[in-house]
Amino acid sequence: MTLCIVMLLALVFGAGGSMLISVSFRQSLESERDTAVRSFRMVESTMVLANSISPQTGYEDLTGTLRQLDSQADAPWSGLRLSDGARSLYESGSLPFPAETGGEPELCTVRLWAEDGAGILQVSGALQVNNSYLYLDAGYSVSHLYTLRQIQLNIYYRLLAAVVAVGVVMSWFLSMYLTRPLYQLSRVTRQIAGGNLSSRANIRSGDEFEQLAGDFNVMTDRVEEDIAALQEAMRRQEEFMGSFAHEMKTPMTSIIGYADLLRGQSLTEEDQQKAANYIFSEGRRLESLSLKLLDLLVLRKRDFELTEGSPKAVISALVQVLRPSMLEKDIILQCRCEEGRCRMEPDLVKSLVINLIDNARKAMDGAGNIYVLGQMTDTGCRIQVVDNGRGMPQKEISRITEAFYRVDKSRSRAQGGVGLGLALCQEIVALHDGTMEFQSAQGKGTIVTVCLNGGRL
């Protein structure tokens, strides 16, 4: 940037100054030429007048006239010469005449001779005297014009050097000022590349650089959010793998231990029955775990087609099937649903409601009530499962949809849970472009609200 500004400044200022001096010199030279021609015409007219007054064969009067004119203090010429073409009749002045005499009657020939900073204007013409021609040459020194031009050039060169020097300094600081935001962005970029994702560009220039810095900060915020989300996903994946390994380890240890006990020792019929029951229960828990994981994988890898269905029909039929098993545990299961139809996947909705009712059942320490409510909305339907069980702390609500997460791990494992029910529900709700919210208070119960937005018919 500095080099471009300096080169442009030098080119424009240099060309402009040189042109100005050149034009001024040519105008001065033209003015000197006009003055020389007028002066020559005056001398020529004087000689013609002198010859007309006293015509003669000799040239004494003409040379005398030239001598008188030459003796004037304000004579503009620096030298005169009169010749007949073969010899010089009169010659004066300190300037040599570098050109041969020449010219035509009533015409002036002007020649410029310049050498080593000196300049001579030679004006030549022809006079008819007694049927012959005499040739008059006048020399005018224009060396002062060349000297003046050289002085102007010297001053101009110094001024140009000063302007270029000032231009270098100003353009350097200007380029530093203009590119300082780029250095700041570059520094912030290196800091981010080094791992400092919280670094931001703080540029307040009020121009495009500030806009660029703002866009850069927005991009960095998004990158930081994405990286944080990836780190959180990795953390949850690690927790998932750890929880999965732990869930597999406990039943497998029990199964192997009791199987080894049955194989290697003689047990009473009661002990054999107890060992077989442990193996059966732990095997069922492994089966439940594998089925839940399979459902999650299927939900994430398949595109389900939503069809027309009645939420009331699905929920009512499901409640009728589950109510007897709930009564055995002194739990009253009731439902109240509105008529209506919407777009949904009936089997997935059924699995969703089963898991929510099952979670409500596990929240009961004894007798209790579970209510399933169904309402139609503009975008689909709303399903609520309400229980009066133990409830859960507010800090646990944000994590209950994570795979293998349990509020009360010992109680859930004793009830046969694997911690995947709500994770499965979350996937089903997402397939219906819906939402799932929890409201809970310890000792009062929990309300789960699910909105399915597949579209109302």
C-alpha positions as CSV (number, residue, x, y, z in Angstrom):
1,M,0.0,0.0,0.0
2,T,2.8,2.4,0.9
3,L,4.7,1.6,-2.4
4,C,1.6,2.1,-4.5
5,I,0.7,5.4,-2.9
6,V,4.3,6.7,-3.2
7,M,4.6,5.5,-6.8
8,L,1.3,7.1,-7.7
9,L,2.2,10.4,-5.9
10,A,5.6,10.5,-7.6
11,L,4.2,9.8,-11.0
12,V,1.4,12.3,-10.8
13,F,3.4,15.1,-9.1
14,G,6.5,14.4,-11.2
15,A,4.6,14.4,-14.5
16,G,2.6,17.4,-13.5
17,G,5.6,19.4,-12.4
18,S,7.7,18.5,-15.4
19,M,4.8,19.4,-17.7
20,L,4.3,22.8,-16.0
21,I,8.0,23.7,-16.2
22,S,8.2,22.6,-19.8
23,V,5.1,24.6,-20.8
24,S,6.5,27.7,-19.0
25,F,9.8,27.3,-20.7
26,R,8.2,27.0,-24.2
27,Q,6.0,30.1,-23.5
28,S,9.0,32.1,-22.4
29,L,11.0,31.0,-25.4
30,E,8.0,31.9,-27.7
31,S,7.8,35.3,-26.1
32,E,11.6,35.8,-26.7
33,R,11.2,34.7,-30.3
34,D,8.4,37.2,-30.9
35,T,10.5,40.0,-29.3
36,A,13.5,39.0,-31.5
37,V,11.4,39.0,-34.7
38,R,10.0,42.5,-33.9
39,S,13.4,43.8,-33.1
40,F,14.8,42.3,-36.3
41,R,12.0,43.9,-38.3
42,M,12.8,47.3,-36.8
43,V,16.5,47.0,-37.8
44,E,15.5,45.7,-41.2
45,S,13.1,48.6,-41.7
46,T,15.7,51.2,-40.6
47,M,18.2,49.8,-43.1
48,V,15.6,49.9,-45.9
49,L,14.7,53.4,-45.0
50,A,18.4,54.5,-45.0
51,N,19.0,52.9,-48.4
52,S,15.9,54.6,-49.9
53,I,17.0,58.0,-48.7
54,S,20.6,57.7,-50.1
55,P,20.9,54.9,-52.6
56,Q,24.5,54.2,-53.5
57,T,26.8,51.5,-54.7
58,G,28.8,51.3,-51.5
59,Y,27.5,50.0,-48.2
60,E,29.1,52.6,-45.8
61,D,25.7,54.2,-44.9
62,L,24.2,50.8,-44.2
63,T,27.1,49.7,-42.0
64,G,27.1,53.1,-40.3
65,T,23.4,52.7,-39.6
66,L,24.0,49.3,-38.1
67,R,26.8,50.7,-36.0
68,Q,24.6,53.4,-34.7
69,L,21.8,50.9,-33.9
70,D,24.4,48.7,-32.3
71,S,25.7,51.4,-30.0
72,Q,22.3,51.9,-28.3
73,A,22.4,50.8,-24.7
74,D,19.0,49.1,-24.8
75,A,19.7,47.1,-28.0
76,P,18.0,43.7,-27.4
77,W,20.3,41.7,-29.7
78,S,23.7,40.4,-28.7
79,G,25.2,40.5,-32.2
80,L,24.6,41.7,-35.8
81,R,26.1,40.6,-39.1
82,L,25.7,42.0,-42.6
83,S,27.0,40.1,-45.5
84,D,26.6,39.9,-49.3
85,G,26.7,36.2,-49.3
86,A,30.4,36.0,-50.0
87,R,31.9,38.2,-47.4
88,S,31.0,39.8,-44.1
89,L,30.3,43.6,-44.4
90,Y,29.6,44.2,-40.8
91,E,29.8,42.0,-37.7
92,S,29.5,42.9,-34.0
93,G,28.8,41.3,-30.7
94,S,30.3,38.5,-28.7
95,L,28.0,35.8,-29.9
96,P,29.2,33.6,-32.7
97,F,26.8,32.9,-35.5
98,P,26.7,29.1,-35.7
99,A,24.6,29.0,-38.9
100,E,25.4,30.3,-42.3
101,T,23.6,33.4,-43.3
102,G,20.4,33.0,-45.3
103,G,16.9,34.2,-45.8
104,E,14.5,35.5,-48.4
105,P,13.3,39.1,-49.0
106,E,10.4,40.1,-46.8
107,L,10.7,36.8,-44.8
108,C,12.4,36.0,-41.5
109,T,14.1,32.7,-40.7
110,V,14.4,31.9,-37.0
111,R,16.8,29.3,-35.7
112,L,17.4,28.1,-32.2
113,W,20.8,26.9,-31.2
114,A,21.2,25.4,-27.8
115,E,24.4,23.8,-26.4
116,D,25.7,23.2,-22.8
117,G,22.9,25.2,-21.2
118,A,23.4,28.2,-23.6
119,G,20.8,29.2,-26.2
120,I,20.9,31.5,-29.2
121,L,18.0,32.7,-31.4
122,Q,19.3,33.6,-34.8
123,V,17.0,35.7,-37.0
124,S,18.0,36.0,-40.6
125,G,16.5,38.0,-43.6
126,A,17.5,39.4,-47.0
127,L,17.6,43.1,-48.2
128,Q,17.5,44.2,-51.8
129,V,20.1,47.0,-52.3
130,N,20.9,48.3,-55.8
131,N,19.7,45.2,-57.6
132,S,21.6,42.9,-55.2
133,Y,20.8,41.2,-52.0
134,L,22.5,41.7,-48.6
135,Y,21.9,39.3,-45.8
136,L,21.3,40.4,-42.3
137,D,21.7,38.1,-39.2
138,A,20.8,39.1,-35.7
139,G,21.6,36.9,-32.6
140,Y,19.6,37.0,-29.4
141,S,20.8,35.2,-26.3
142,V,18.2,33.1,-24.5
143,S,20.7,31.5,-22.1
144,H,18.8,33.1,-19.2
145,L,15.8,31.0,-20.1
146,Y,17.8,27.8,-19.9
147,T,19.3,29.0,-16.6
148,L,15.9,29.8,-15.2
149,R,14.6,26.4,-16.3
150,Q,17.5,24.7,-14.6
151,I,16.8,26.7,-11.4
152,Q,13.2,25.7,-11.6
153,L,14.1,22.1,-12.1
154,N,16.5,22.1,-9.2
155,I,13.8,23.6,-6.9
156,Y,11.3,21.2,-8.3
157,Y,13.5,18.1,-7.7
158,R,14.0,19.2,-4.1
159,L,10.3,19.8,-3.7
160,L,9.5,16.4,-5.3
161,A,11.9,14.7,-3.0
162,A,10.3,16.4,0.0
163,V,6.8,15.5,-1.2
164,V,7.8,11.9,-1.7
165,A,9.4,11.7,1.7
166,V,6.3,13.2,3.3
167,G,4.2,10.8,1.2
168,V,6.2,7.8,2.4
169,V,5.7,8.7,6.1
170,M,2.0,9.6,5.7
171,S,1.2,6.6,3.6
172,W,3.1,4.3,6.0
173,F,1.1,5.5,9.0
174,L,-2.1,5.5,6.9
175,S,-1.5,1.9,5.8
176,M,-0.7,1.0,9.4
177,Y,-4.0,2.6,10.6
178,L,-6.0,1.0,7.8
179,T,-4.5,-2.5,8.3
180,R,-4.5,-2.5,12.1
181,P,-7.9,-4.2,12.3
182,L,-6.5,-7.0,10.1
183,Y,-3.6,-7.5,12.5
184,Q,-6.1,-7.7,15.3
185,L,-8.2,-10.3,13.4
186,S,-5.0,-12.2,12.6
187,R,-4.0,-12.2,16.3
188,V,-7.4,-13.4,17.4
189,T,-7.4,-16.1,14.7
190,R,-4.0,-17.4,16.0
191,Q,-5.3,-17.4,19.6
192,I,-8.4,-19.3,18.5
193,A,-6.2,-21.7,16.5
194,G,-4.2,-22.2,19.7
195,G,-7.3,-23.3,21.6
196,N,-8.5,-20.1,23.2
197,L,-12.0,-20.2,21.8
198,S,-13.2,-17.3,24.1
199,S,-11.0,-14.8,22.3
200,R,-12.9,-12.2,20.3
201,A,-12.0,-9.3,18.0
202,N,-12.8,-5.9,19.5
203,I,-12.8,-3.5,16.6
204,R,-14.7,-0.2,16.7
205,S,-13.8,1.5,13.5
206,G,-17.2,2.3,12.2
207,D,-16.4,0.8,8.7
208,E,-16.3,-2.5,6.9
209,F,-13.6,-3.8,9.2
210,E,-16.0,-3.4,12.2
211,Q,-18.6,-5.3,10.2
212,L,-16.1,-8.0,9.3
213,A,-15.0,-8.3,13.0
214,G,-18.7,-8.6,14.0
215,D,-19.3,-11.4,11.4
216,F,-16.0,-13.0,12.6
217,N,-17.2,-12.9,16.2
218,V,-20.6,-14.4,15.3
219,M,-18.8,-17.2,13.4
220,T,-16.5,-17.8,16.4
221,D,-19.5,-17.9,18.8
222,R,-21.1,-20.5,16.5
223,V,-17.9,-22.5,16.4
224,E,-17.5,-22.4,20.1
225,E,-21.2,-23.5,20.6
226,D,-20.7,-26.3,18.2
227,I,-17.5,-27.5,19.9
228,A,-19.2,-27.2,23.3
229,A,-22.0,-29.3,21.9
230,L,-19.6,-31.9,20.5
231,Q,-17.8,-32.0,23.9
232,E,-21.1,-32.4,25.6
233,A,-22.1,-35.2,23.2
234,M,-18.7,-36.9,23.8
235,R,-19.3,-36.6,27.5
236,R,-22.7,-38.1,27.2
237,Q,-21.4,-40.8,24.9
238,E,-18.8,-41.7,27.5
239,E,-21.4,-41.8,30.2
240,F,-23.6,-43.9,27.9
241,M,-20.9,-46.4,27.3
242,G,-20.0,-46.5,31.0
243,S,-23.6,-46.9,32.0
244,F,-24.1,-49.5,29.4
245,A,-21.1,-51.5,30.5
246,H,-22.2,-51.2,34.1
247,E,-25.8,-52.4,33.2
248,M,-24.3,-55.3,31.4
249,K,-21.8,-56.2,34.1
250,T,-24.2,-56.5,37.0
251,P,-26.7,-59.1,35.5
252,M,-23.9,-60.9,33.7
253,T,-22.0,-61.3,36.9
254,S,-25.1,-62.7,38.7
255,I,-25.9,-65.0,35.8
256,I,-22.4,-66.4,35.6
257,G,-22.2,-66.8,39.4
258,Y,-25.4,-68.6,39.8
259,A,-24.8,-70.7,36.7
260,D,-21.5,-71.8,38.1
261,L,-23.1,-72.5,41.4
262,L,-25.7,-74.7,39.7
263,R,-23.0,-76.5,37.7
264,G,-20.4,-77.2,40.3
265,Q,-22.3,-77.9,43.5
266,S,-25.1,-80.0,44.8
267,L,-27.8,-77.6,45.9
268,T,-31.1,-78.2,47.6
269,E,-34.2,-77.9,45.6
270,E,-34.9,-74.5,47.3
271,D,-31.4,-73.2,46.5
272,Q,-31.7,-74.4,42.9
273,Q,-35.0,-72.6,42.5
274,K,-33.6,-69.4,44.0
275,A,-30.6,-69.5,41.6
276,A,-32.8,-70.2,38.6
277,N,-35.0,-67.3,39.6
278,Y,-32.0,-65.0,39.8
279,I,-30.7,-66.2,36.4
280,F,-34.2,-65.7,34.9
281,S,-34.8,-62.2,36.3
282,E,-31.3,-61.0,35.3
283,G,-31.8,-62.5,31.8
284,R,-35.1,-60.7,31.5
285,R,-33.4,-57.5,32.4
286,L,-30.8,-58.1,29.8
287,E,-33.5,-58.8,27.3
288,S,-35.3,-55.6,28.2
289,L,-32.1,-53.7,27.8
290,S,-31.3,-55.1,24.4
291,L,-34.9,-54.4,23.2
292,K,-34.8,-50.8,24.3
293,L,-31.4,-50.2,22.7
294,L,-32.7,-51.8,19.5
295,D,-35.8,-49.5,19.6
296,L,-33.5,-46.5,19.9
297,L,-31.3,-47.5,17.0
298,V,-34.3,-48.3,14.8
299,L,-35.9,-44.9,15.6
300,R,-32.7,-43.0,14.8
301,K,-32.1,-44.8,11.5
302,R,-35.6,-45.2,10.0
303,D,-38.0,-42.7,8.4
304,F,-41.5,-43.4,9.7
305,E,-44.5,-42.3,7.7
306,L,-47.2,-40.6,9.7
307,T,-50.8,-41.8,9.0
308,E,-54.2,-40.7,10.0
309,G,-55.3,-42.0,13.4
310,S,-57.3,-41.4,16.6
311,P,-55.3,-40.6,19.7
312,K,-58.3,-41.4,21.8
313,A,-58.7,-44.9,20.3
314,V,-55.0,-45.7,20.9
315,I,-54.9,-44.4,24.5
316,S,-58.2,-45.9,25.5
317,A,-57.4,-49.4,24.2
318,L,-54.0,-49.2,25.9
319,V,-55.5,-48.2,29.2
320,Q,-58.0,-51.0,29.1
321,V,-55.1,-53.5,28.7
322,L,-52.9,-52.1,31.4
323,R,-55.6,-51.3,34.0
324,P,-55.9,-54.9,35.5
325,S,-52.1,-55.1,36.1
326,M,-52.2,-51.7,37.8
327,L,-55.1,-52.7,40.1
328,E,-53.0,-55.6,41.4
329,K,-50.6,-53.0,42.7
330,D,-53.5,-50.8,44.1
331,I,-52.9,-48.2,41.4
332,I,-56.0,-46.7,39.7
333,L,-55.4,-46.0,36.0
334,Q,-57.9,-43.7,34.3
335,C,-58.0,-41.8,31.0
336,R,-60.0,-39.0,29.5
337,C,-59.5,-38.1,25.8
338,E,-61.1,-35.8,23.3
339,E,-62.4,-37.1,20.0
340,G,-60.4,-36.1,17.0
341,R,-57.9,-37.4,14.4
342,C,-54.4,-36.3,13.5
343,R,-51.3,-37.6,11.7
344,M,-49.2,-39.9,13.8
345,E,-47.5,-43.3,13.9
346,P,-49.9,-45.4,16.1
347,D,-47.4,-48.1,17.2
348,L,-44.9,-45.4,18.2
349,V,-47.5,-43.4,20.1
350,K,-48.6,-46.6,21.9
351,S,-44.9,-47.3,22.9
352,L,-44.7,-43.6,24.0
353,V,-47.8,-43.9,26.3
354,I,-46.7,-47.3,27.7
355,N,-43.3,-45.9,28.7
356,L,-44.8,-42.9,30.3
357,I,-47.4,-45.0,32.3
358,D,-44.6,-47.4,33.3
359,N,-42.5,-44.5,34.6
360,A,-45.5,-43.2,36.6
361,R,-46.0,-46.7,38.0
362,K,-42.4,-46.9,39.1
363,A,-42.8,-43.6,40.9
364,M,-45.4,-45.2,43.2
365,D,-44.3,-46.5,46.7
366,G,-47.8,-48.0,47.1
367,A,-51.3,-47.2,46.1
368,G,-51.8,-44.3,43.9
369,N,-53.5,-42.8,40.8
370,I,-52.4,-42.3,37.3
371,Y,-54.4,-40.2,34.8
372,V,-53.9,-40.1,31.1
373,L,-55.4,-37.0,29.4
374,G,-55.7,-36.5,25.6
375,Q,-56.6,-33.2,23.9
376,M,-56.6,-32.1,20.3
377,T,-54.6,-29.1,19.2
378,D,-54.3,-27.0,16.0
379,T,-51.2,-28.9,15.0
380,G,-52.0,-32.4,16.4
381,C,-52.6,-33.6,19.9
382,R,-51.5,-33.2,23.5
383,I,-51.0,-36.1,25.8
384,Q,-50.6,-35.7,29.6
385,V,-49.7,-38.5,32.1
386,V,-50.3,-37.3,35.7
387,D,-49.3,-39.3,38.8
388,N,-49.3,-38.6,42.6
389,G,-46.1,-40.5,43.2
390,R,-42.8,-39.5,44.8
391,G,-41.9,-36.8,42.3
392,M,-38.3,-35.7,41.7
393,P,-36.0,-32.8,42.4
394,Q,-36.0,-29.9,39.9
395,K,-32.3,-30.4,39.2
396,E,-32.9,-33.9,37.9
397,I,-35.5,-32.9,35.3
398,S,-33.0,-31.7,32.7
399,R,-31.3,-35.1,32.6
400,I,-34.1,-37.7,32.9
401,T,-34.3,-38.1,29.1
402,E,-30.6,-39.2,28.9
403,A,-30.0,-42.9,28.2
404,F,-29.4,-45.0,31.4
405,Y,-30.1,-42.0,33.7
406,R,-32.2,-42.8,36.8
407,V,-33.3,-40.4,39.5
408,D,-33.2,-43.2,42.1
409,K,-30.8,-45.8,40.7
410,S,-31.2,-48.5,43.3
411,R,-35.0,-48.3,43.3
412,S,-35.2,-48.3,39.4
413,R,-32.9,-51.3,39.1
414,A,-35.0,-53.2,41.7
415,Q,-38.1,-52.4,39.6
416,G,-36.5,-53.8,36.5
417,G,-35.8,-50.4,34.8
418,V,-32.8,-49.9,32.5
419,G,-33.0,-46.1,32.2
420,L,-33.9,-46.0,28.5
421,G,-37.7,-45.4,28.6
422,L,-37.7,-41.6,28.5
423,A,-34.8,-41.6,26.0
424,L,-37.0,-43.7,23.7
425,C,-40.0,-41.3,24.4
426,Q,-37.8,-38.4,23.4
427,E,-37.0,-40.0,20.0
428,I,-40.6,-40.7,19.4
429,V,-41.7,-37.2,20.2
430,A,-38.9,-35.8,17.9
431,L,-40.2,-38.0,15.0
432,H,-43.6,-36.2,15.4
433,D,-41.9,-32.7,15.5
434,G,-43.2,-32.4,19.1
435,T,-42.1,-31.4,22.6
436,M,-42.0,-33.1,26.0
437,E,-42.1,-31.2,29.2
438,F,-42.0,-32.3,32.9
439,Q,-43.5,-30.7,36.0
440,S,-42.7,-32.4,39.2
441,A,-42.6,-31.7,43.0
442,Q,-41.2,-34.1,45.5
443,G,-43.9,-35.9,47.5
444,K,-46.7,-34.6,45.2
445,G,-46.2,-36.3,41.9
446,T,-45.2,-35.6,38.3
447,I,-47.0,-34.3,35.1
448,V,-45.5,-35.2,31.8
449,T,-46.9,-33.2,28.8
450,V,-46.3,-34.4,25.3
451,C,-47.3,-32.3,22.2
452,L,-47.3,-34.2,18.9
453,N,-47.3,-31.9,15.9
454,G,-47.8,-34.3,13.0
455,G,-50.8,-32.3,11.8
456,R,-54.5,-32.3,12.7
457,L,-57.0,-33.5,10.2
